[in-house]
Amino acid sequence: MSNDNNKMKPQDRRFATKLLHFGAEIDEHTGASSVPIYQASTFHHHDIFNPPQYDYSRSGNPTRQALEDYIALLEGGARGFAFASGMAAISTTFLLLSAGEHVIVTEDVYGGTYRLLTTILDRLGIESTFVDMTDFEAVKAARKPNTKAVFMETPSNPTLKITNIAETTAWAKEHGLLTMLDNTFMTPYHQRPIEHGVDIVLHSATKFLSGHSDVLAGLAVTADEGLGKRLKQLQNGMGTVLSAQESWLLMRGMKTLKARMEYSEHSARRLAEWLSGHKDVTAVYYPGLENHPGRAIHEKQSLGYGAVVSFDVGSGERAKSLLSKVQLPLVAVSLGAVESILSYPAMMSHAAMPKEVRHERGITDGLVRYSVGLEDIEDLIEDLDHALRA
């Protein structure tokens, strides 16, 4: 007979195995090979003096709980939380801060995060300073007496700059600062920030984790239980939760994360190298390129380079011409799907940034962002080459 004490625990399994065997993959009541969708708003109290684990779906739902435990396992954290969108996850997490407090933020951060900080949280008295986090001295110089947190995005969106995670978190801990990191581009397959000292990891799970352009979702993972309790209070109080249906869809997508990321990254490296030699491309941003200034740091904290390549075609006119002539990728907002997606940050993801602010951060009018999907890379290159030449 097998000894239960000798069974391999989920946290001890390798990543590819964790994706499929995460603890709730088989329904304990029926043996079903999929987490049930508990499409319920409320739950019966069999004993009013002993409330059940679940009483109201805003506060907790078994399907959502399975997803939350799943992402906590993958990131190596204590608690996971599922939100209605990536921005819901980020917004809720920022509300760990109070009026009068200050946060240091990656300067070329996602446009939605920039908009939140500069048009909403500033009205609530939460201050922010945007700095080039490739310059550690600039990070340190940005600290003020009321600084309480550091928000990192590495690689950054869309210029793929690299922040030294361990260096930043070690300094933050010396000063009692909370650290948050948007891990959307790398996913826990390539990068696990909690292992480098980060307190809270965030995801727009709409992207690579879902992978199929059919789910809107956000995830957060806390490194310890104390932070988990505080974030749970905010999630429940604000009601920014993910539905049971979308929790199930997201779990289904996450099962193939490793296979999708490996294939897309292989293609992205090929695309970046090809673009680097193209006469009509003035700059290419991808951590896997030998000349990427942050490559050495990235390789110390990540296991891969990701599937997003940004490049500059020289002008807004040329960028718009390119977008109108490609045939294979979706020309759309978002990234991280099975189909390739070509985006124009100046009018899409970073439209909320004033033009002068975008240009200061290297987000020019000629910059486009290519999220490489699962198509044959040679077809993608031929399509792109034709569009560039045209």
N, C-alpha and C positions, 0 to 999 in steps of 0.2 A: 504493500500500500504506500501511496505517496505521502510524504510529510508536508503539511501545509506550511511549516516554517521554512521549508526549502524552496518554496515557490518564488519565482522571480517577481519582484514588485514592479508596477508600471514605471516608476521613476528610475529603475535600474536598467530598463530596456534601451536599446539603441533607437535613434530618432525615427527611422523608417518604421520600426515596430510600434513605437508609441503612437504614431499617426493612426494606426489601425486597431491597436489594443490599448485603449486609454482608460479603461475601467468601467465604461458604460456602453460598450459596443454591443453587448448582448443583454436584452431585457431580462431581468432576473425573474419576472413573473411569468412570461410566456416563452422565453427562449428566442424571441424575435431577433433577427440579425441587424436591427436598426433601433436607435433610440426612439421610443414612441413620441408622437407629437401630442402633448397635453394641451389641447385647445380648450382651456377652461380659464374663466376669470376668477373663480372662487372655489373653495374646497370645504367639504363637510367636516364638522367637528364631531367625531364620534363620542368624545368625552370632553365636555366643556371645561373641565378642571385640568385637563392635560391637552393643551392645544397641539395640533399636528405640526409637522415640519413646514407644510405649506398651507397658508390660509387665504392669500390673495395674490394674483399673479404679478402685480407690480412689485410686491415684496419678495416673491420667489416663485419659480415655476420649474418643475422637474426637467423639462426639456432644456430650458435656459441654463439650469444648474449643471447639467451634463456638459454643455458647451463651456461654461465658466471653469469647471474643473479641468476640462480638456486643455484650454489655453494656459492655465496655470501650470499644468504638467509639462507642456512643451517649452514654456519659458523658464521653468525651474523656480517659480515663485510660490508664495503662500496662498494667495487668493486671486481668483479671476472674476472679471465682471463683463457682461455683455450689454452693449448700448445700441440705441436705435440708429446710430451712424458714427463714423469716425470723429466727427466734430462734436457729437454728443459725449463721447468718451473724453475728448480733450477738454471740452467746456466744463464738464462735471469735475474732472480732476483739478483744473485750475481753481475751482471754488474751494479747494483745501486752503487757499490763501484768503486773507481778509483785507478789508479796506485799509489803505495806508501801507500795505506791503508791496514789495518790489521783486520782479523776476528778471533774470538774464536769459536772453533767447537767441538761438541761432539766427543770424541776420537774413539768410536766404531761405527762410522757413516757408512751408506751404501757405499759399495765399489765404486760405480759410482761417488758419491759426493767426496770421497777421491781422486779418479783419476782426477776429474775436478780441484780440488784445488791444487794438487801436480804436475800435468803435463801440465796444460793449464793456469790456472789463475796465477800461480806463474811466468810464462813467461811474463805475462802482468803486473807484478809488484804488484799483490795483494797477501799479505802474509796471512798465516794461522797458528794457533797454536791449536793442538788437546789436549784436556784435559778431564779428568774423571769428568763429570758434576754431578756425585753423590757427589763430594767433592766441596762444594761451595767455600771454601777457595782457591782451585786450580783454579777455574774460575776467582775469583778476582785477584789472583796473575798473571794470564795470560794477564791482560790488559796492553797495552803499550801506549805511547803517540799518536801513529797513529791508535789505535784500533777504528773501526767505527761500528762494528756489532758483534752480537752473533748468531750462528746458532745451534739450538737444534734439537735433534731427540729423542723423548721420547714416548713410550719405544724405546730403540735403537735397531739397526739391526746388528747382530742377537742375542745379549746377553740380550736384554730386560732390560737394566738398565734404571732407572727412574731419570729424572731431575726435580727438583722443579721449575715449570714454573713461578709461581707468584714471588717467591724469586728472580729468575734470572732476570725477566723483570723489577722488581722494582729497582734492582741495576743498570741494564742497562739504565733505564730512568734517574737515578741520574747523569749518566755520558754521556748522550746524544747519546747512542748507539742504532742502529737499531737492532730489534730482529726478527729472522726468525725461523720457526719451521716446520719440516717435520711431518705431521699428518697422514701419509699413514696407519700405523698399526691400529690406533684407529678410524679414520674417524670422521666426525662431529657428528655421532650418539653417540659415547662414549666420545669424548673430543673436546671441543671448545676453542682453545688456545687464541683467541682474548678476551674472557671473563676473561682471566688471564693476560692480558696486552701485548700479542704478537702483533707485527706490521704486519707481513706477514705470512700467513699459506700456506703451500705447500703440494701437493699430487702427488704421482704417481697414477693417476686415473685408470691406467691399472689394479690395484690390486682390493681392496675391493669395490671401488665405481662402477667400471664396473662389476666385479664379475663373468665374463663368459669367460675369457681367449680369447677374440676376439677383444679387442680394445687396442691400444697404445695411451696413453693420459696423460697429466699433467695439473694440476690446481693450481692456486694461488689466494689468497684472501687478500686484503689489509684492514687494520682496518680503514683507513681514505681516503678521496678523494684526498688529496695531494699526498700521496704515490701512489694512483691509477693512477693519471695522469702521474707520472714518469714511472710507470711500463708499462702503455699503450704505452708510447713513445718508450720504449725498445722493446715491443712485436711487434709493427708496424714496427719499424726500422729494426729489425732483421728478421722479417717474420717467427717467430717460432710458427705459429698458428696451431690450430687443424682444420681438414677439416670438412665440413658440415656433411658428412656421418658419421664420427666417433663421432661428437658431438651428433648426433641423437642416435647412438647406446649407447653412454655413458649415456645419459638421460634415455633411456629405462632400462639400468641396475640399475641405481640409485634408481628407483622407489621401488625396492624390498630390499633396503639396510638394513632396520631395521629387516625384517624377516630373511634375510640371516645371519646378524651379531648375532642375538639372538641365532639362532640354532647352528651356528658354535662355538660361544663362550661356550655354554653349553657343547658341545662335547669336546672342547679344555680343559676345566676345568677337565672333566672326564679323558682325556688322560694324562694331567699333573700329576694328582694324581696317576694314574696307573703307569706311568713311574717312579715316585718317589719311588715306592716300588719294582722296578725291579732290580734284582741282577746284570744284565749286563749293567746297566746305571750308570755312575759315577756322573752325574750332570744334573739337570733339571732347565731350566730357563722359568719362567712364572709368571707374576705379581699377579696372583690369588692364588698362593701357600702361605701358612701361613709363610713359612720361607724365602720368597723373601725379600731381604733387603730393597727394595723400595716400598713395598706394601702400607704402611700407607700414604706415600706421593702420590702415584698413586691414591689411593681412594679419596683423597681430590680434585684431579683435573680431574678425569675421572669417568665415570658412569659404566664402565665395564673393563674387563681385556683383551679383544681381542681374536683372534682365531689363534694366532701363538705361538707355543711351540718349544723351542730349547732344545736339550739334547745332552749329550756327551756320546759316547759309548767306550771311552778309547783310541782309536787309529785310524789312517787313514785307516789301513787295515780292521778293524772291520766296520768302516763307509762305505767303498766301498762295503764290503760284504753285509751289510744291504741294500744298495741302489740297489744291483743286485737281491735281493731276495724278496722284497716287490712286491705285485701284484696289490693293489688297488690305491695308490696315483700315480700321475704323478711324475716321477723323472725328475725335470725340474727347470729351472730358473723361478722366479716370485712366486707369492703367491696371496691369497685373492680371489680365484675362487670357483665356486660351487663344483668343484672336488678338492679333497685334493691334495696338492703338497708337495713333499719331496725334499728338496734342500741340497746341500753340499756347504756351503759358501766358503770353502778353494779353490774350483775349479770353483765356479759359481759366486755368488753375490760379493764376496770379493777377487776374483782372482787378481784384480789390486793391492791389498796390498802385499808388500813383506812379506815373511813368518815370519820373526822376528817381524815385526810390528803387524801382525795378532795375533801372540802368546802373545805379550805384552797386547793386548786388550782382551784376553780370547777367541779368535777365533781359537781354536785348530784344529788339523787335525782330531780329533774324533768328532767334533761338526756337528750336522745335524739340519736342521730347518724344522719343520712340520707345514704347513698351513692347518688347518682343514676345510674341505668342508662340504657338505650336506649329505654325506653318513651316514649310521647307524654307530654310534660310536663303537658298539660292534664288527661289522665287521672289522672296522679299527684296533681295538686293537688286535683282533685275527690274522689279517694279520701281524701286526707289531711284535706280540709275536712269531709267527712262524719264521719270518725273523731273529729276534734276537737270537732265539734258534739255528737256522740253522748256 
